[in-house]
Amino acid sequence: MPTSSVRKGRLGTLATVDLESRWMKVRVLPQVGAKIYDLIWKPTGRNVLWHNPRISPQVYPIESEFDNYWCGGWDEAFPTCDACVFRNQRYPDLGELRSLQWKMDSTRQMSAGSFAQFSTCGPISPVRATKTVTLESRAPVVRMRYQITNLGPMRVDFLWGSHPAVAVNEHTILRIPARHGIVMQCNQPGHGQAGQRYNWPILETDAGAMQMDKTQKIDANIYFGHYAVDLDDGWYAIEDTSTGEGFLLKFPLEQCPNLWLWLNYGGWRGHHHVILEPWTGVPVNLAEAYERKTSRSLDPGEEFSVTMYATIYKRPEDWKAALARISLPT
């Protein structure tokens, strides 16, 4: 007897696909890049994912600036994060798939869990992308498998990244098994120099030592863009120390060896969230990555695939126990 379900729903004018188990609710928006908009921990009713309080989910053109339509939630990026021109093609920020209407290929309920599969084709790159979201019945785990196939006659160069926006407060800590961080940007002077490499999580700056694994209040009016590199393992956790509740993401280190850290404490558009993004390479600008030979490529007919797992935990369980219940395929 299935203990998880999948069904169609509505959010305003948008169609949704809703998966639910005894622990979690997951809502997907096929018309907005097949993003996961809600990831709700049912025991407390908390939505782990951050929602933009000023922008509702909506359909928007591919060439639009992503930030001006971004409603929050969990997106994916292909073939770039930063907008760029590459081989005479202009790619928008977060890539060409994040605003497309994806087709719902199939849904199924089974004793092991429920899943929904979505697909689309690239309007710029000759690729087919497939995304399968599975909500397990045996444990509070959601699995996401992403596949990209080169349909064209030439090699396709790309970056791929995952972009889950998580709500935070002043009690939130970032558990990241990184050895080093790299400063890239900040809206306030004196908080590190672009390109500065430091031993994670302590950043030495003109303003003093900063502990980058601890979040700040929204009235700090600051944001940071850093890379976390030299990861010892492919996971991270974002934990509220006041409640003991945390979000843990497990990703394959061989596919995504770096994290882009977007840490926003009121400094960007008055919002309060963090986004810890696994990426196939850095920098997260396709044109620059190609020049530095850090982008990836697909030959004609070749497929790129990546599988990630997310879970939620609550004290007395800790991040170690949450990580132990997730296993990646070998």
C-alpha angles and dihedrals in degrees: 000000000000114000093191130057142200126202143156120258144161136249107188106303094342128095117234137194110215124198121188138182132170089274109031146033121206123189121194126194108210093184093056104054093295087278122172102242100176131035105173127185101215099202089067102015091236119152106217093198121082119239123204104242092207103044125057121206109277143155113263137176120272093238093054121111104263095218093059092059100031111130095178127245128108119319135171127222130219135199096350143001100210117055109254147154113247124174090348092305121116113221120194124229112285088016139262104304103055097087101035126113106246123208117240102230101181147336130202142179118211137163089259093052146289129280143185126200125205133182143184141166126241115254091205105023119051094241140123116217125200126188123189120190116195126185110199123223098205097059142004093274132129118195125202122193118189123191129183122187126192107232096177136087096245136059116276118215117203153149123222128199142166120230115196112169111209127194114237142182135196090279095058121114129191115225105199123161092217127136096200142024129201122210115226109158146355133171093225125064122240096037099109135308123266108264094020111147119209141173106265125274102010115075116190110212141162086262091055135263114331125200101218095190091067119078126222135224120270091250090065085088093208139118133190134200111197138156121231108209140171091045117192092206140005104257144076137186131211107203136185103217092196093063102019090234117139145175116221126192123193119196135170107266093203090060099036110027097165141051127216107210117207106184112181120182100170095300097105113061091324094287130138119214146099129229117197105190126194109216135188090226147348142276094046093221110097096212092051094041091052091052090050091045093239098116122095130232141209122210118216108295093008121132132214116202135177131179124201133181129209129191140169126223137187133199130299082040113069137199092271092059091045091051092048093061092056121077127179121214114260 
